[in-house]
Amino acid sequence: MSSPTIVEIDNTLVSSDIFTERFICDISRCHGACCIIGDSGAPLEDHECALIEKEYDKISKYLRIEGIRSIKEQGPFVRDIDEDLVTPLIGGEECAFTLFDKDDICFCGIEFAHSQGESTLRKPISCWLYPIRVSRLSNGLTALNLHQWHVCVDGYVKGKKEGVPVFRFLKEPLTFAFGSEFYDKLEAVYERIYK
């Protein structure tokens, strides 16, 4: 008997590849390309927009001039072509909140501000949960799906090599977003069906 392709846990539909695929972000190889490449900024929740707006003066101390200029022109969040709330981009490319280290590795300015005690928002949950994408369905359910993107190929290679399922790599953000009971149920489903 084959394993189910979708499992329902607490009104959340979880795609099976979150259990079966292996993943560990390999930022040393991708250089944070997910923050740079794409046709839209990072998806934002309403409460994240409110926090970014409220704490922007503190966050902006750590941003690049190009990011500050872009945010000044567009605002700290915008609506994309699908009318979803997202972070603004710099010249249609990288997220306006990105920073780069000496090795040209991209990281999140919001997260850096958080590490300095300047932001209560650690980073947008859509970024923290990546490569899981969260969708709110019209029937009131939430769906968790795996987003397969070529820029993350090294993360899948590393995850496969080390044998880490996607959901285990994302334990911290999954627990933050959905609670420890939900995460424990993911573990139980994995052990019972997909291991």
C-alpha positions as CSV (number, residue, x, y, z in Angstrom):
1,M,0.0,0.0,0.0
2,S,1.4,3.4,-1.0
3,S,1.9,6.3,1.4
4,P,-0.6,9.2,1.2
5,T,0.5,12.2,-0.8
6,I,-1.3,14.6,1.7
7,V,-1.8,14.2,5.4
8,E,-4.2,16.4,7.4
9,I,-3.0,17.5,10.8
10,D,-5.1,20.0,12.9
11,N,-6.8,21.6,9.8
12,T,-3.5,21.8,8.0
13,L,-2.9,19.8,4.8
14,V,0.7,18.7,4.7
15,S,2.3,17.5,1.5
16,S,4.1,14.2,1.7
17,D,7.3,15.6,0.2
18,I,7.8,17.6,3.4
19,F,8.4,14.2,5.0
20,T,10.1,12.4,2.1
21,E,12.4,15.0,0.7
22,R,15.7,15.8,2.4
23,F,17.0,19.4,2.8
24,I,19.6,21.5,4.6
25,C,20.1,25.0,3.4
26,D,23.6,25.3,2.1
27,I,24.1,29.1,2.1
28,S,27.8,28.8,1.5
29,R,27.0,27.4,-2.0
30,C,23.8,29.3,-3.0
31,H,24.9,32.6,-1.3
32,G,21.3,33.4,-0.2
33,A,20.0,33.4,-3.8
34,C,16.4,33.0,-2.6
35,C,16.6,36.6,-1.3
36,I,18.0,37.9,-4.6
37,I,16.3,36.0,-7.4
38,G,12.5,36.1,-8.1
39,D,9.8,38.2,-9.6
40,S,8.4,39.3,-6.2
41,G,9.5,40.0,-2.7
42,A,9.1,37.8,0.4
43,P,5.4,37.1,1.2
44,L,4.3,38.9,4.4
45,E,1.6,38.3,7.0
46,D,-0.5,41.3,8.1
47,H,1.0,41.4,11.6
48,E,4.5,41.3,10.0
49,C,3.7,44.3,8.0
50,A,2.5,46.1,11.1
51,L,5.7,45.2,13.0
52,I,8.0,46.2,10.1
53,E,6.3,49.5,9.8
54,K,6.4,50.2,13.6
55,E,10.0,49.1,13.9
56,Y,11.4,50.4,10.6
57,D,13.5,53.2,12.1
58,K,15.4,50.7,14.2
59,I,15.7,48.1,11.4
60,S,16.8,50.7,8.8
61,K,20.0,51.4,10.8
62,Y,21.3,48.1,9.5
63,L,20.1,48.3,5.9
64,R,22.1,49.3,2.7
65,I,21.6,52.7,1.1
66,E,19.9,51.0,-1.9
67,G,17.4,49.2,0.4
68,I,16.6,52.3,2.3
69,R,16.0,54.2,-1.0
70,S,13.8,51.5,-2.3
71,I,11.7,51.4,0.9
72,K,11.4,55.1,0.9
73,E,10.1,55.0,-2.7
74,Q,7.8,52.0,-2.3
75,G,7.1,51.7,1.4
76,P,8.2,48.9,3.7
77,F,5.8,46.4,2.0
78,V,4.0,46.4,-1.3
79,R,1.3,44.3,-3.2
80,D,2.6,42.1,-5.9
81,I,0.9,41.2,-9.2
82,D,-1.3,38.7,-7.3
83,E,-2.2,41.4,-4.7
84,D,-0.2,39.6,-2.0
85,L,1.7,41.6,0.6
86,V,5.4,41.3,0.0
87,T,8.7,43.0,0.7
88,P,9.8,45.6,-1.8
89,L,12.6,44.9,-4.2
90,I,15.7,46.9,-5.3
91,G,15.5,47.5,-9.0
92,G,13.2,44.5,-9.5
93,E,15.9,42.1,-8.1
94,E,16.9,41.5,-4.5
95,C,14.7,42.1,-1.4
96,A,15.1,45.7,0.0
97,F,15.9,44.2,3.4
98,T,19.0,42.2,2.2
99,L,22.5,42.6,3.5
100,F,25.7,41.1,2.1
101,D,28.7,39.9,4.1
102,K,32.4,40.1,3.0
103,D,32.0,36.8,1.0
104,D,29.0,38.2,-0.9
105,I,26.6,35.9,1.0
106,C,23.2,37.5,1.3
107,F,21.3,37.6,4.6
108,C,18.2,39.3,6.1
109,G,18.5,42.8,7.5
110,I,15.4,42.3,9.6
111,E,16.9,39.2,11.2
112,F,20.2,41.1,11.8
113,A,18.2,43.9,13.6
114,H,16.5,41.2,15.7
115,S,19.9,39.7,16.7
116,Q,20.9,43.2,17.9
117,G,17.7,43.5,20.0
118,E,16.2,46.1,17.6
119,S,13.3,44.2,16.1
120,T,10.7,41.9,17.7
121,L,10.2,40.3,14.3
122,R,12.9,37.6,13.7
123,K,12.3,37.5,10.0
124,P,9.2,37.0,7.7
125,I,7.9,33.5,8.4
126,S,7.7,32.8,4.7
127,C,11.5,33.2,4.6
128,W,12.1,31.3,7.8
129,L,10.0,28.3,6.6
130,Y,11.4,28.1,3.2
131,P,11.4,25.8,1.2
132,I,7.9,25.2,2.7
133,R,5.3,27.5,1.3
134,V,2.1,28.2,3.4
135,S,-1.3,28.7,1.6
136,R,-4.6,29.6,3.2
137,L,-7.4,27.8,1.4
138,S,-10.9,29.0,0.8
139,N,-12.4,26.2,2.9
140,G,-10.5,27.5,6.0
141,L,-7.7,24.9,5.8
142,T,-4.0,25.7,5.6
143,A,-1.7,23.9,3.2
144,L,2.0,23.3,3.6
145,N,3.7,22.5,0.3
146,L,7.3,22.1,-0.7
147,H,8.6,24.6,-3.2
148,Q,11.2,23.1,-5.5
149,W,13.4,25.8,-6.9
150,H,16.7,25.4,-8.8
151,V,18.5,27.9,-6.6
152,C,18.1,25.5,-3.7
153,V,19.5,22.4,-5.5
154,D,22.6,22.4,-3.2
155,G,20.3,22.3,-0.1
156,Y,18.6,19.2,-1.4
157,V,22.0,17.6,-2.2
158,K,23.2,18.4,1.4
159,G,20.0,17.2,3.0
160,K,20.1,13.9,1.1
161,K,23.7,13.4,2.0
162,E,23.0,14.0,5.7
163,G,19.6,12.3,5.7
164,V,17.6,15.2,7.1
165,P,13.9,15.4,6.2
166,V,12.6,18.9,5.2
167,F,10.3,19.2,8.3
168,R,13.2,18.3,10.7
169,F,15.4,21.0,9.2
170,L,12.6,23.5,9.7
171,K,11.7,22.4,13.3
172,E,12.3,25.8,14.8
173,P,10.1,27.9,12.4
174,L,7.4,25.1,12.2
175,T,7.2,25.1,16.0
176,F,7.2,28.9,16.1
177,A,4.4,29.2,13.4
178,F,2.2,26.2,14.4
179,G,3.2,25.2,17.9
180,S,5.1,22.3,19.5
181,E,2.1,20.0,19.5
182,F,1.8,20.4,15.7
183,Y,5.5,19.7,15.3
184,D,5.2,16.6,17.5
185,K,2.4,15.3,15.3
186,L,4.6,15.8,12.2
187,E,7.2,13.6,13.9
188,A,4.5,11.0,14.7
189,V,3.3,10.9,11.1
190,Y,6.8,10.6,9.8
191,E,7.6,7.7,12.1
192,R,4.3,5.9,11.4
193,I,4.1,6.4,7.6
194,Y,7.2,7.9,5.9
195,K,10.3,6.7,7.7
